[in-house]
Amino acid sequence: MKRHVISATLAIALLMMSGTLTGATAQEKVLQISAGGTDIATLDPHRATATTDKALIGWMYNGLVRFPPGSADPKDLEPDLAERWETSPDRKTWTFYLRKGVKFHDNWGELTADDVVYSLKRSADPNRSTFAANFAAIDNVEKVDDYTVRITLKYPDANFLGIVSNYHAGNIVSKKAAEELGAKFASNPVGTGPFKFAEHVTQQHVKLVAHKDYFRGTPKIDTIMYRMIPSDSARELAFTSGELDVMYGKREQRWVNTARRRGNMIVDIFRPGEFRTLHLNRSIAPLDDVRVRKAIAHAVNVDEIVRYVGQDVGPKGCSVVPPGYLGEDCSAGTYEYNPEKAKALLAEAGHGDGLVVKAVVSNISAQLPIMEIVQSQLAKVGIKLEMNVVDHPTYQSQIRKNASAIVFYGAARFPIADTYLTEFYHSNSIVGKPTAITNFSHCSVADAEIDAARSESDPEKQLALWKEAQRKIHEDVCSIPLFDLQQVWARNDRVDLGYELKGAMNLAPPITEVTDIKSR
């Protein structure tokens, strides 16, 4: 306890010192935020996958289209860098008409079609983008004139507007900056958003300042100080003392209930949830035996986990596709919690005396407690889960090197079945492949249905294909769906976001040109 108090006090001291060193004045409106990470990994929008990075990306970049602030519903998509767009009758040709006069940060010039063509081709390049597989439907991207871009698809793609939205690789970068800066672009990002990069002090903070030439208007906030405070207790103490205005909360019902009783704190719970799933690695023995995978599925008590997390912040999942996504189908059912059946399956597979399974586990508060519950549940049927607990960046690296038999992973994606099925259950996405994304289970049983659904223009047939894909994945026990962990953030009641927060694809409250800090 003494060490925690010292750490929290030190964190506040560092916050105060940092505020002085960064030159904040009484006249400036400085928004102090902490997302809870130890540091950022990259500020290249075509590479960033970590939650800590995605918030910053959302404040610095735009896409051709956007989710309006406060929404994560695809039905709400609206023009962003494009003023409007047209679609051919077969929905394979899309023409976007760009806003004129949109300026990149600092002196990197005006946005033109050249930047859009460059950005989308960069996003589709596996050597330069983490999300290249998402662009498989695009056949060609071409400049029509300085303010017009034509995109031709190989087939109609229900997810297309999501691909070019202000999310992940849909964000548009400056061609000139990316080419001139090369590898340094990841730490010197250049976008068109309401805030621009100013400074990164390793494991301390990232500083953003207002982009005064933002095409929607100069932001009301002058500076964002994005603090690295991984300790939950230190973050809360900093918030209580007034050193933080907005913070990443604990995604636990008990914490939410307690926080809501505080007088000056507003707790926001919003979508999309990071769908928590246990991926069972079929390439690592004995999980290459479906009977062992079924035993694990019957040994995990999902309802107990949901009770721990809380129904408000972690509603239970019923399919490998997250709740609320277009195409989610729960007809295959969930895995029954049945320890006796689990033991019988293990005995049938030759493991009647038990077995050992090794997993790499992140030490962050959103993951480690859940894996400790899973560890306890598996122990009841004779499965010893040996957990190698590491920091979050190491965890992210190791699970992509096929170093874990069970991968506990949470992700929020564009809310349509194809994105989740493609990234987590298509063989092209198996970790270790050049096209790899996040198929940690090495699942490949539903490739045909996933591929066919992506190019199916009949909505009913497309839904049927997604349903069959989910059934096959369920039967092969590629993973165990757990719960949809909603986003939980807290803010001082003086912070006016400027919109109603129901959803945010970048998993943090959008800080926009209208966000403000009210005076007392």
C-alpha positions, 0 to 999 in steps of 0.5 A, spaced: 500 500 500 505 504 501 508 503 494 502 505 491 501 511 495 508 513 493 507 511 486 501 515 485 504 521 489 510 521 484 505 521 478 502 527 480 508 531 481 510 529 474 504 531 471 505 538 475 512 538 472 510 536 465 505 542 465 510 547 467 515 544 462 510 544 456 509 552 457 502 551 459 499 558 461 493 561 465 490 563 458 491 556 454 485 551 455 489 545 456 485 538 456 489 533 461 487 526 458 490 519 460 488 513 457 492 508 462 498 506 457 505 505 458 507 509 452 505 509 445 507 504 439 506 508 433 502 514 430 502 511 423 494 511 422 496 505 417 500 501 423 496 503 429 492 497 433 494 499 440 488 502 444 493 507 447 495 509 440 488 509 436 485 515 441 491 520 438 490 517 431 482 519 432 484 526 434 489 527 428 486 524 422 480 524 417 478 519 412 474 520 406 467 519 410 467 519 418 463 516 423 460 523 426 462 524 433 459 520 438 457 515 433 459 508 432 453 506 427 455 505 420 448 507 418 450 514 420 457 515 416 457 522 413 462 526 408 469 528 411 474 529 407 470 528 401 464 533 400 460 527 397 460 521 393 457 517 387 456 510 386 455 506 380 449 501 379 453 495 380 456 498 386 463 497 384 465 504 382 465 509 387 467 517 385 469 521 391 469 529 390 474 532 395 473 538 399 477 544 397 482 548 401 483 542 406 490 543 409 495 538 412 498 540 419 504 545 419 507 547 412 505 540 408 500 543 404 493 542 401 490 536 401 489 533 394 487 527 390 494 525 390 494 524 397 488 520 397 490 515 392 497 515 395 494 513 402 489 508 400 495 504 396 499 505 402 493 502 406 493 496 401 500 495 402 502 489 407 509 492 407 506 499 410 500 497 413 497 492 418 490 493 415 492 491 408 487 485 407 481 489 409 483 492 402 482 486 398 476 488 394 479 494 391 482 493 384 484 500 383 484 507 386 485 513 381 486 521 380 480 524 376 483 531 377 486 534 383 479 534 387 476 527 384 478 520 386 475 514 383 475 507 386 474 501 382 472 494 386 473 487 384 466 486 387 461 489 391 463 490 398 458 491 404 464 494 408 467 499 403 465 505 406 467 503 413 474 501 409 475 509 407 472 512 413 476 515 419 478 509 422 484 505 422 487 505 415 482 509 412 485 515 415 488 520 409 496 522 410 500 527 407 503 524 401 509 529 401 510 528 409 510 520 408 515 520 403 520 525 405 520 522 413 520 515 411 520 511 417 520 517 421 513 518 419 511 514 425 513 518 430 512 525 426 505 524 424 501 529 419 494 529 418 488 534 417 485 533 423 483 538 429 489 537 433 496 536 430 502 532 433 507 537 438 511 532 442 512 525 445 516 524 451 517 517 452 513 513 457 511 520 460 506 524 455 504 526 448 502 533 446 498 535 441 496 542 439 490 545 436 490 545 428 488 552 427 487 551 420 482 545 421 477 545 415 471 545 420 474 551 425 479 552 430 478 548 436 476 551 442 481 547 446 488 549 445 492 543 447 491 536 449 496 533 454 496 525 453 499 522 459 502 515 460 499 513 467 498 505 467 496 505 474 489 505 475 490 508 482 495 513 480 490 515 474 484 516 479 488 520 484 491 525 479 483 525 476 481 527 484 486 532 485 484 536 478 491 534 474 486 530 469 480 532 466 479 526 462 481 519 464 480 511 461 476 508 467 476 501 469 471 497 465 468 493 471 461 494 474 463 496 481 468 501 479 463 504 475 458 504 480 462 507 485 465 513 480 458 515 479 457 517 486 462 522 485 459 529 485 464 532 479 465 525 475 461 523 469 462 516 467 461 514 459 460 507 457 459 507 450 460 502 444 463 499 440 465 494 445 472 490 445 469 483 444 473 479 449 475 472 446 479 466 448 482 464 441 485 456 442 491 455 437 490 449 433 497 449 431 500 448 438 499 441 441 494 438 444 490 444 442 490 441 435 485 435 438 478 438 437 476 434 443 481 438 447 478 445 445 471 442 446 474 440 453 476 447 454 470 450 452 466 446 457 470 448 462 470 456 462 464 459 465 462 465 461 457 467 466 461 467 472 466 472 468 460 476 466 458 477 473 465 479 475 465 484 469 458 487 470 452 486 465 453 494 463 460 494 461 461 487 459 454 484 456 455 476 454 457 474 447 453 469 443 457 468 437 464 469 434 461 475 431 460 481 436 454 483 439 450 488 434 454 487 428 451 486 422 451 479 420 451 476 427 448 470 428 447 466 435 443 460 432 449 455 433 448 457 441 454 458 446 458 452 449 455 449 455 459 450 462 459 443 464 466 441 467 464 433 467 463 433 460 470 437 459 473 431 464 470 426 459 473 429 453 480 430 456 480 423 458 477 421 451 483 425 448 488 421 452 489 426 458 485 423 463 491 425 468 490 432 466 495 437 462 499 443 461 497 449 457 501 455 456 499 462 455 502 469 454 498 474 458 498 482 458 499 485 465 494 490 464 487 491 468 483 489 463 486 482 461 490 479 467 484 478 472 480 475 467 485 470 465 486 469 472 479 467 473 480 462 467 486 459 470 482 457 476 476 454 472 481 450 467 484 448 474 477 444 476 477 440 470 485 438 470 488 443 466 494 447 468 494 454 465 501 456 465 501 464 464 507 468 462 505 475 464 508 480 461 507 488 459 502 489 454 507 491 448 511 484 449 504 481 449 502 484 443 509 482 440 509 475 443 502 473 440 503 475 433 509 470 434 505 464 435 508 463 442 501 462 446 496 456 446 491 460 448 490 468 446 485 472 450 484 478 445 479 484 445 478 488 439 473 493 436 472 493 428 467 496 423 461 493 426 459 488 420 460 480 420 466 480 414 471 484 418 471 480 424 470 473 420 476 476 415 481 478 421 480 473 426 478 466 422 480 467 415 486 463 413 489 469 410 490 472 417 493 467 420 499 470 424 506 469 421 503 469 414 505 475 410 498 477 410 497 476 417 492 480 422 489 477 428 488 469 426 491 467 433 487 460 433 489 458 426 482 457 424 481 456 416 474 452 416 470 457 413 474 461 408 469 459 402 463 462 406 467 468 408 470 469 401 463 468 398 459 473 403 464 478 401 462 479 394 455 477 395 450 482 392 444 479 395 443 481 402 439 475 404 444 470 401 450 474 404 447 473 411 446 466 410 453 465 408 455 469 414 451 464 418 454 458 416 461 461 417 459 462 424 456 455 425 463 452 422 467 456 426 463 454 432 463 447 431 471 447 430 472 451 437 476 456 434 475 460 439 470 461 445 466 468 445 466 471 452 463 478 453 463 485 449 467 489 453 464 496 453 468 503 453 469 506 460 471 513 460 470 518 466 471 526 465 470 532 469 463 535 469 466 541 466 468 538 460 463 539 454 464 534 449 460 538 444 456 531 442 452 525 445 457 520 446 454 513 444 460 510 440 467 512 438 470 507 433 477 509 436 475 507 443 476 514 446 472 520 446 473 524 440 476 531 442 473 535 436 473 542 434 467 544 439 470 540 445 470 545 451 472 546 458 467 550 462 469 555 467 466 554 474 
